[in-house]
Amino acid sequence: LGARFAGKAMEPFIVTVEPSLKDVHLNSHPGQEFNYVLSGSLMLTVGENTLVLTPGDSIYFDASTPHGMRADGNEPATFLAVITA
């Protein structure tokens, strides 16, 4: 979403994840991350904590903590993700 902004300190994305019966794949990266759920239900694991977020819910966390997400239920989940460098 911010590809043309020079010198940016954040990367904004609209992300859609599909439902899956598989385990959540955890990843980590430098910086901080903010997620705001737009539609669907999002199962999010950050470190040892697992949450289910629904439209209007948000979370802000240290992105170096292992984290991963998937849609919860049978419908895709869409969220705004903003990641700092």
Biopython code that builds the backbone (N, CA, C, O; Angstrom):
import numpy as np
from Bio.PDB.StructureBuilder import StructureBuilder

atoms = [
    (1, "LEU", "N", (0.808, -1.208, 0.000)),
    (1, "LEU", "CA", (0.000, 0.000, 0.000)),
    (1, "LEU", "C", (0.846, 1.265, 0.000)),
    (1, "LEU", "O", (0.383, 2.308, -0.461)),
    (2, "GLY", "N", (2.074, 1.201, 0.505)),
    (2, "GLY", "CA", (2.915, 2.392, 0.596)),
    (2, "GLY", "C", (4.137, 2.320, -0.286)),
    (2, "GLY", "O", (5.156, 2.937, 0.025)),
    (3, "ALA", "N", (4.063, 1.582, -1.383)),
    (3, "ALA", "CA", (5.241, 1.315, -2.218)),
    (3, "ALA", "C", (5.913, 2.570, -2.754)),
    (3, "ALA", "O", (7.130, 2.568, -2.941)),
    (4, "ARG", "N", (5.181, 3.623, -3.004)),
    (4, "ARG", "CA", (5.763, 4.817, -3.639)),
    (4, "ARG", "C", (6.252, 5.858, -2.645)),
    (4, "ARG", "O", (6.753, 6.905, -3.055)),
    (5, "PHE", "N", (6.121, 5.598, -1.357)),
    (5, "PHE", "CA", (6.543, 6.574, -0.344)),
    (5, "PHE", "C", (8.030, 6.405, -0.074)),
    (5, "PHE", "O", (8.467, 5.334, 0.347)),
    (6, "ALA", "N", (8.806, 7.450, -0.312)),
    (6, "ALA", "CA", (10.257, 7.391, -0.116)),
    (6, "ALA", "C", (10.605, 7.545, 1.362)),
    (6, "ALA", "O", (10.008, 8.362, 2.062)),
    (7, "GLY", "N", (11.562, 6.768, 1.830)),
    (7, "GLY", "CA", (12.039, 6.898, 3.198)),
    (7, "GLY", "C", (11.080, 6.371, 4.249)),
    (7, "GLY", "O", (11.139, 6.790, 5.405)),
    (8, "LYS", "N", (10.205, 5.467, 3.871)),
    (8, "LYS", "CA", (9.187, 4.990, 4.811)),
    (8, "LYS", "C", (9.796, 4.157, 5.943)),
    (8, "LYS", "O", (10.809, 3.479, 5.768)),
    (9, "ALA", "N", (9.151, 4.230, 7.096)),
    (9, "ALA", "CA", (9.554, 3.450, 8.265)),
    (9, "ALA", "C", (8.567, 2.318, 8.524)),
    (9, "ALA", "O", (8.777, 1.505, 9.425)),
    (10, "MET", "N", (7.481, 2.258, 7.735)),
    (10, "MET", "CA", (6.450, 1.238, 7.901)),
    (10, "MET", "C", (6.094, 0.654, 6.545)),
    (10, "MET", "O", (6.240, 1.308, 5.512)),
    (11, "GLU", "N", (5.624, -0.589, 6.563)),
    (11, "GLU", "CA", (5.102, -1.250, 5.362)),
    (11, "GLU", "C", (3.656, -1.640, 5.641)),
    (11, "GLU", "O", (3.415, -2.534, 6.453)),
    (12, "PRO", "N", (2.686, -0.997, 4.994)),
    (12, "PRO", "CA", (1.290, -1.384, 5.182)),
    (12, "PRO", "C", (0.865, -2.407, 4.118)),
    (12, "PRO", "O", (1.247, -2.295, 2.953)),
    (13, "PHE", "N", (0.078, -3.393, 4.526)),
    (13, "PHE", "CA", (-0.413, -4.440, 3.637)),
    (13, "PHE", "C", (-1.876, -4.735, 3.957)),
    (13, "PHE", "O", (-2.309, -4.613, 5.103)),
    (14, "ILE", "N", (-2.626, -5.123, 2.933)),
    (14, "ILE", "CA", (-3.924, -5.769, 3.146)),
    (14, "ILE", "C", (-3.666, -7.246, 2.873)),
    (14, "ILE", "O", (-3.201, -7.614, 1.794)),
    (15, "VAL", "N", (-3.969, -8.091, 3.858)),
    (15, "VAL", "CA", (-3.663, -9.516, 3.780)),
    (15, "VAL", "C", (-4.959, -10.311, 3.895)),
    (15, "VAL", "O", (-5.800, -10.018, 4.745)),
    (16, "THR", "N", (-5.117, -11.315, 3.038)),
    (16, "THR", "CA", (-6.223, -12.255, 3.151)),
    (16, "THR", "C", (-5.643, -13.640, 3.361)),
    (16, "THR", "O", (-4.799, -14.095, 2.588)),
    (17, "VAL", "N", (-6.098, -14.310, 4.412)),
    (17, "VAL", "CA", (-5.660, -15.678, 4.685)),
    (17, "VAL", "C", (-6.856, -16.610, 4.575)),
    (17, "VAL", "O", (-7.970, -16.276, 4.980)),
    (18, "GLU", "N", (-6.604, -17.766, 4.026)),
    (18, "GLU", "CA", (-7.640, -18.759, 3.814)),
    (18, "GLU", "C", (-7.721, -19.690, 5.015)),
    (18, "GLU", "O", (-6.743, -19.853, 5.744)),
    (19, "PRO", "N", (-8.893, -20.307, 5.226)),
    (19, "PRO", "CA", (-9.013, -21.295, 6.294)),
    (19, "PRO", "C", (-8.091, -22.483, 5.997)),
    (19, "PRO", "O", (-7.854, -22.817, 4.836)),
    (20, "SER", "N", (-7.582, -23.106, 7.035)),
    (20, "SER", "CA", (-6.683, -24.235, 6.877)),
    (20, "SER", "C", (-6.814, -25.159, 8.069)),
    (20, "SER", "O", (-7.020, -24.709, 9.196)),
    (21, "LEU", "N", (-6.696, -26.432, 7.822)),
    (21, "LEU", "CA", (-6.712, -27.399, 8.911)),
    (21, "LEU", "C", (-5.292, -27.645, 9.431)),
    (21, "LEU", "O", (-5.101, -28.332, 10.434)),
    (22, "LYS", "N", (-4.308, -27.080, 8.743)),
    (22, "LYS", "CA", (-2.914, -27.268, 9.120)),
    (22, "LYS", "C", (-2.562, -26.385, 10.315)),
    (22, "LYS", "O", (-3.247, -25.407, 10.616)),
    (23, "ASP", "N", (-1.477, -26.757, 10.982)),
    (23, "ASP", "CA", (-0.967, -25.938, 12.080)),
    (23, "ASP", "C", (-0.520, -24.579, 11.560)),
    (23, "ASP", "O", (-0.165, -24.438, 10.390)),
    (24, "VAL", "N", (-0.540, -23.599, 12.422)),
    (24, "VAL", "CA", (-0.095, -22.255, 12.074)),
    (24, "VAL", "C", (1.427, -22.261, 11.938)),
    (24, "VAL", "O", (2.126, -22.729, 12.837)),
    (25, "HIS", "N", (1.940, -21.750, 10.830)),
    (25, "HIS", "CA", (3.380, -21.623, 10.625)),
    (25, "HIS", "C", (3.843, -20.338, 11.299)),
    (25, "HIS", "O", (3.332, -19.260, 10.994)),
    (26, "LEU", "N", (4.801, -20.441, 12.209)),
    (26, "LEU", "CA", (5.311, -19.267, 12.924)),
    (26, "LEU", "C", (6.526, -18.696, 12.208)),
    (26, "LEU", "O", (7.364, -19.435, 11.693)),
    (27, "ASN", "N", (6.609, -17.372, 12.184)),
    (27, "ASN", "CA", (7.781, -16.683, 11.641)),
    (27, "ASN", "C", (8.092, -15.505, 12.546)),
    (27, "ASN", "O", (7.301, -15.160, 13.424)),
    (28, "SER", "N", (9.229, -14.897, 12.332)),
    (28, "SER", "CA", (9.600, -13.689, 13.077)),
    (28, "SER", "C", (10.440, -12.807, 12.170)),
    (28, "SER", "O", (11.045, -13.279, 11.207)),
    (29, "HIS", "N", (10.469, -11.528, 12.489)),
    (29, "HIS", "CA", (11.247, -10.566, 11.704)),
    (29, "HIS", "C", (11.493, -9.350, 12.588)),
    (29, "HIS", "O", (10.801, -9.165, 13.589)),
    (30, "PRO", "N", (12.464, -8.522, 12.233)),
    (30, "PRO", "CA", (12.716, -7.325, 13.035)),
    (30, "PRO", "C", (11.527, -6.364, 13.008)),
    (30, "PRO", "O", (10.707, -6.400, 12.091)),
    (31, "GLY", "N", (11.447, -5.523, 14.007)),
    (31, "GLY", "CA", (10.448, -4.455, 14.031)),
    (31, "GLY", "C", (9.236, -4.787, 14.873)),
    (31, "GLY", "O", (9.251, -5.687, 15.712)),
    (32, "GLN", "N", (8.184, -4.024, 14.616)),
    (32, "GLN", "CA", (6.912, -4.173, 15.312)),
    (32, "GLN", "C", (5.830, -4.391, 14.274)),
    (32, "GLN", "O", (6.003, -4.059, 13.102)),
    (33, "GLU", "N", (4.703, -4.957, 14.715)),
    (33, "GLU", "CA", (3.611, -5.239, 13.785)),
    (33, "GLU", "C", (2.281, -4.861, 14.417)),
    (33, "GLU", "O", (2.045, -5.095, 15.602)),
    (34, "PHE", "N", (1.422, -4.275, 13.602)),
    (34, "PHE", "CA", (0.062, -3.919, 13.993)),
    (34, "PHE", "C", (-0.874, -4.598, 13.007)),
    (34, "PHE", "O", (-0.694, -4.467, 11.796)),
    (35, "ASN", "N", (-1.867, -5.319, 13.503)),
    (35, "ASN", "CA", (-2.876, -5.962, 12.663)),
    (35, "ASN", "C", (-4.261, -5.490, 13.081)),
    (35, "ASN", "O", (-4.567, -5.422, 14.271)),
    (36, "TYR", "N", (-5.102, -5.163, 12.093)),
    (36, "TYR", "CA", (-6.478, -4.728, 12.316)),
    (36, "TYR", "C", (-7.373, -5.574, 11.418)),
    (36, "TYR", "O", (-7.238, -5.531, 10.195)),
    (37, "VAL", "N", (-8.279, -6.337, 12.009)),
    (37, "VAL", "CA", (-9.115, -7.262, 11.247)),
    (37, "VAL", "C", (-10.242, -6.500, 10.558)),
    (37, "VAL", "O", (-10.988, -5.749, 11.186)),
    (38, "LEU", "N", (-10.344, -6.718, 9.243)),
    (38, "LEU", "CA", (-11.380, -6.075, 8.426)),
    (38, "LEU", "C", (-12.593, -6.984, 8.224)),
    (38, "LEU", "O", (-13.733, -6.522, 8.268)),
    (39, "SER", "N", (-12.341, -8.283, 8.002)),
    (39, "SER", "CA", (-13.449, -9.218, 7.808)),
    (39, "SER", "C", (-13.009, -10.626, 8.182)),
    (39, "SER", "O", (-11.821, -10.946, 8.167)),
    (40, "GLY", "N", (-13.980, -11.452, 8.514)),
    (40, "GLY", "CA", (-13.698, -12.822, 8.895)),
    (40, "GLY", "C", (-13.205, -12.918, 10.329)),
    (40, "GLY", "O", (-13.273, -11.959, 11.097)),
    (41, "SER", "N", (-12.714, -14.083, 10.662)),
    (41, "SER", "CA", (-12.212, -14.355, 12.001)),
    (41, "SER", "C", (-10.777, -14.850, 11.860)),
    (41, "SER", "O", (-10.514, -15.783, 11.102)),
    (42, "LEU", "N", (-9.855, -14.233, 12.581)),
    (42, "LEU", "CA", (-8.422, -14.507, 12.439)),
    (42, "LEU", "C", (-7.876, -15.140, 13.710)),
    (42, "LEU", "O", (-7.958, -14.555, 14.790)),
    (43, "MET", "N", (-7.314, -16.351, 13.574)),
    (43, "MET", "CA", (-6.622, -16.983, 14.698)),
    (43, "MET", "C", (-5.157, -16.570, 14.599)),
    (43, "MET", "O", (-4.495, -16.820, 13.592)),
    (44, "LEU", "N", (-4.663, -15.938, 15.657)),
    (44, "LEU", "CA", (-3.315, -15.388, 15.668)),
    (44, "LEU", "C", (-2.555, -15.945, 16.865)),
    (44, "LEU", "O", (-3.039, -15.898, 17.996)),
    (45, "THR", "N", (-1.373, -16.468, 16.609)),
    (45, "THR", "CA", (-0.491, -16.925, 17.675)),
    (45, "THR", "C", (0.704, -15.994, 17.729)),
    (45, "THR", "O", (1.366, -15.761, 16.718)),
    (46, "VAL", "N", (0.979, -15.461, 18.912)),
    (46, "VAL", "CA", (2.154, -14.622, 19.154)),
    (46, "VAL", "C", (2.839, -15.214, 20.384)),
    (46, "VAL", "O", (2.303, -15.152, 21.490)),
    (47, "GLY", "N", (4.027, -15.788, 20.184)),
    (47, "GLY", "CA", (4.703, -16.448, 21.296)),
    (47, "GLY", "C", (3.864, -17.598, 21.806)),
    (47, "GLY", "O", (3.472, -18.475, 21.036)),
    (48, "GLU", "N", (3.585, -17.600, 23.093)),
    (48, "GLU", "CA", (2.807, -18.662, 23.731)),
    (48, "GLU", "C", (1.301, -18.379, 23.742)),
    (48, "GLU", "O", (0.524, -19.188, 24.247)),
    (49, "ASN", "N", (0.890, -17.242, 23.190)),
    (49, "ASN", "CA", (-0.517, -16.815, 23.258)),
    (49, "ASN", "C", (-1.212, -17.004, 21.917)),
    (49, "ASN", "O", (-0.662, -16.670, 20.867)),
    (50, "THR", "N", (-2.425, -17.542, 21.963)),
    (50, "THR", "CA", (-3.257, -17.663, 20.772)),
    (50, "THR", "C", (-4.554, -16.914, 21.012)),
    (50, "THR", "O", (-5.213, -17.100, 22.035)),
    (51, "LEU", "N", (-4.915, -16.058, 20.049)),
    (51, "LEU", "CA", (-6.117, -15.227, 20.148)),
    (51, "LEU", "C", (-6.964, -15.431, 18.909)),
    (51, "LEU", "O", (-6.455, -15.813, 17.855)),
    (52, "VAL", "N", (-8.250, -15.178, 19.037)),
    (52, "VAL", "CA", (-9.131, -15.120, 17.875)),
    (52, "VAL", "C", (-9.637, -13.688, 17.796)),
    (52, "VAL", "O", (-10.265, -13.179, 18.725)),
    (53, "LEU", "N", (-9.349, -13.049, 16.664)),
    (53, "LEU", "CA", (-9.734, -11.653, 16.437)),
    (53, "LEU", "C", (-10.839, -11.607, 15.391)),
    (53, "LEU", "O", (-10.825, -12.375, 14.429)),
    (54, "THR", "N", (-11.792, -10.707, 15.580)),
    (54, "THR", "CA", (-12.907, -10.532, 14.656)),
    (54, "THR", "C", (-12.905, -9.080, 14.157)),
    (54, "THR", "O", (-12.145, -8.262, 14.675)),
    (55, "PRO", "N", (-13.734, -8.744, 13.168)),
    (55, "PRO", "CA", (-13.703, -7.403, 12.601)),
    (55, "PRO", "C", (-13.751, -6.308, 13.671)),
    (55, "PRO", "O", (-14.593, -6.321, 14.568)),
    (56, "GLY", "N", (-12.821, -5.369, 13.542)),
    (56, "GLY", "CA", (-12.694, -4.271, 14.495)),
    (56, "GLY", "C", (-11.657, -4.520, 15.570)),
    (56, "GLY", "O", (-11.238, -3.581, 16.246)),
    (57, "ASP", "N", (-11.227, -5.775, 15.748)),
    (57, "ASP", "CA", (-10.191, -6.085, 16.729)),
    (57, "ASP", "C", (-8.819, -5.766, 16.150)),
    (57, "ASP", "O", (-8.615, -5.830, 14.938)),
    (58, "SER", "N", (-7.877, -5.421, 17.033)),
    (58, "SER", "CA", (-6.516, -5.145, 16.589)),
    (58, "SER", "C", (-5.526, -5.662, 17.616)),
    (58, "SER", "O", (-5.877, -5.948, 18.761)),
    (59, "ILE", "N", (-4.275, -5.775, 17.176)),
    (59, "ILE", "CA", (-3.192, -6.202, 18.053)),
    (59, "ILE", "C", (-1.906, -5.534, 17.576)),
    (59, "ILE", "O", (-1.705, -5.333, 16.378)),
    (60, "TYR", "N", (-1.045, -5.197, 18.524)),
    (60, "TYR", "CA", (0.248, -4.572, 18.263)),
    (60, "TYR", "C", (1.272, -5.392, 19.027)),
    (60, "TYR", "O", (1.110, -5.602, 20.229)),
    (61, "PHE", "N", (2.333, -5.868, 18.356)),
    (61, "PHE", "CA", (3.287, -6.736, 19.041)),
    (61, "PHE", "C", (4.688, -6.593, 18.462)),
    (61, "PHE", "O", (4.882, -6.046, 17.376)),
    (62, "ASP", "N", (5.652, -7.099, 19.214)),
    (62, "ASP", "CA", (7.051, -7.146, 18.803)),
    (62, "ASP", "C", (7.183, -8.269, 17.773)),
    (62, "ASP", "O", (6.989, -9.439, 18.103)),
    (63, "ALA", "N", (7.507, -7.921, 16.539)),
    (63, "ALA", "CA", (7.527, -8.893, 15.451)),
    (63, "ALA", "C", (8.682, -9.878, 15.542)),
    (63, "ALA", "O", (8.712, -10.849, 14.786)),
    (64, "SER", "N", (9.644, -9.655, 16.456)),
    (64, "SER", "CA", (10.708, -10.637, 16.641)),
    (64, "SER", "C", (10.213, -11.839, 17.446)),
    (64, "SER", "O", (10.892, -12.864, 17.506)),
    (65, "THR", "N", (9.039, -11.721, 18.064)),
    (65, "THR", "CA", (8.397, -12.854, 18.738)),
    (65, "THR", "C", (7.779, -13.742, 17.663)),
    (65, "THR", "O", (7.057, -13.240, 16.802)),
    (66, "PRO", "N", (8.043, -15.053, 17.690)),
    (66, "PRO", "CA", (7.441, -15.930, 16.678)),
    (66, "PRO", "C", (5.923, -15.758, 16.642)),
    (66, "PRO", "O", (5.258, -15.775, 17.678)),
    (67, "HIS", "N", (5.387, -15.594, 15.428)),
    (67, "HIS", "CA", (3.958, -15.357, 15.264)),
    (67, "HIS", "C", (3.466, -15.937, 13.944)),
    (67, "HIS", "O", (4.236, -16.127, 13.003)),
    (68, "GLY", "N", (2.176, -16.212, 13.899)),
    (68, "GLY", "CA", (1.559, -16.730, 12.685)),
    (68, "GLY", "C", (0.057, -16.639, 12.799)),
    (68, "GLY", "O", (-0.480, -16.458, 13.891)),
    (69, "MET", "N", (-0.624, -16.764, 11.671)),
    (69, "MET", "CA", (-2.071, -16.624, 11.667)),
    (69, "MET", "C", (-2.702, -17.474, 10.583)),
    (69, "MET", "O", (-2.055, -17.901, 9.627)),
    (70, "ARG", "N", (-3.981, -17.700, 10.772)),
    (70, "ARG", "CA", (-4.809, -18.357, 9.763)),
    (70, "ARG", "C", (-6.253, -17.935, 9.997)),
    (70, "ARG", "O", (-6.605, -17.457, 11.075)),
    (71, "ALA", "N", (-7.073, -18.116, 8.989)),
    (71, "ALA", "CA", (-8.498, -17.840, 9.166)),
    (71, "ALA", "C", (-9.070, -18.864, 10.130)),
    (71, "ALA", "O", (-8.708, -20.040, 10.087)),
    (72, "ASP", "N", (-9.955, -18.419, 10.989)),
    (72, "ASP", "CA", (-10.622, -19.298, 11.943)),
    (72, "ASP", "C", (-12.031, -19.538, 11.420)),
    (72, "ASP", "O", (-12.780, -18.584, 11.211)),
    (73, "GLY", "N", (-12.394, -20.762, 11.211)),
    (73, "GLY", "CA", (-13.702, -21.077, 10.646)),
    (73, "GLY", "C", (-13.571, -21.439, 9.179)),
    (73, "GLY", "O", (-12.507, -21.871, 8.734)),
    (74, "ASN", "N", (-14.660, -21.263, 8.419)),
    (74, "ASN", "CA", (-14.707, -21.703, 7.024)),
    (74, "ASN", "C", (-14.546, -20.579, 6.007)),
    (74, "ASN", "O", (-14.535, -20.835, 4.803)),
    (75, "GLU", "N", (-14.421, -19.350, 6.470)),
    (75, "GLU", "CA", (-14.338, -18.200, 5.569)),
    (75, "GLU", "C", (-12.947, -17.571, 5.648)),
    (75, "GLU", "O", (-12.290, -17.672, 6.684)),
    (76, "PRO", "N", (-12.484, -16.921, 4.569)),
    (76, "PRO", "CA", (-11.213, -16.200, 4.619)),
    (76, "PRO", "C", (-11.281, -15.057, 5.632)),
    (76, "PRO", "O", (-12.364, -14.573, 5.961)),
    (77, "ALA", "N", (-10.137, -14.638, 6.115)),
    (77, "ALA", "CA", (-10.025, -13.472, 7.002)),
    (77, "ALA", "C", (-9.141, -12.440, 6.312)),
    (77, "ALA", "O", (-8.101, -12.780, 5.747)),
    (78, "THR", "N", (-9.559, -11.182, 6.362)),
    (78, "THR", "CA", (-8.791, -10.093, 5.755)),
    (78, "THR", "C", (-8.439, -9.091, 6.843)),
    (78, "THR", "O", (-9.275, -8.725, 7.668)),
    (79, "PHE", "N", (-7.158, -8.648, 6.827)),
    (79, "PHE", "CA", (-6.722, -7.692, 7.844)),
    (79, "PHE", "C", (-5.700, -6.725, 7.266)),
    (79, "PHE", "O", (-5.018, -7.017, 6.283)),
    (80, "LEU", "N", (-5.619, -5.577, 7.900)),
    (80, "LEU", "CA", (-4.597, -4.581, 7.602)),
    (80, "LEU", "C", (-3.406, -4.902, 8.482)),
    (80, "LEU", "O", (-3.547, -5.005, 9.700)),
    (81, "ALA", "N", (-2.244, -5.061, 7.887)),
    (81, "ALA", "CA", (-1.006, -5.294, 8.638)),
    (81, "ALA", "C", (-0.070, -4.118, 8.376)),
    (81, "ALA", "O", (0.148, -3.741, 7.225)),
    (82, "VAL", "N", (0.478, -3.541, 9.434)),
    (82, "VAL", "CA", (1.466, -2.482, 9.312)),
    (82, "VAL", "C", (2.704, -2.946, 10.060)),
    (82, "VAL", "O", (2.647, -3.229, 11.257)),
    (83, "ILE", "N", (3.835, -3.025, 9.343)),
    (83, "ILE", "CA", (5.069, -3.548, 9.897)),
    (83, "ILE", "C", (6.132, -2.471, 9.826)),
    (83, "ILE", "O", (6.312, -1.834, 8.789)),
    (84, "THR", "N", (6.849, -2.263, 10.945)),
    (84, "THR", "CA", (7.944, -1.288, 10.954)),
    (84, "THR", "C", (9.234, -1.978, 10.537)),
    (84, "THR", "O", (9.390, -3.192, 10.665)),
    (85, "ALA", "N", (10.128, -1.183, 10.049)),
    (85, "ALA", "CA", (11.418, -1.715, 9.602)),
    (85, "ALA", "C", (12.356, -1.906, 10.756)),
    (85, "ALA", "O", (13.489, -2.347, 10.565)),
]
sb = StructureBuilder()
sb.init_structure("model")
sb.init_model(0)
sb.init_chain("A")
sb.init_seg("    ")
for serial, (resi, resn, name, xyz) in enumerate(atoms, 1):
    if name == "N":
        sb.init_residue(resn, " ", resi, " ")
    sb.init_atom(name, np.array(xyz, "f"), 0.0, 1.0, " ", f" {name:<3s}", serial, name[0])
structure = sb.get_structure()
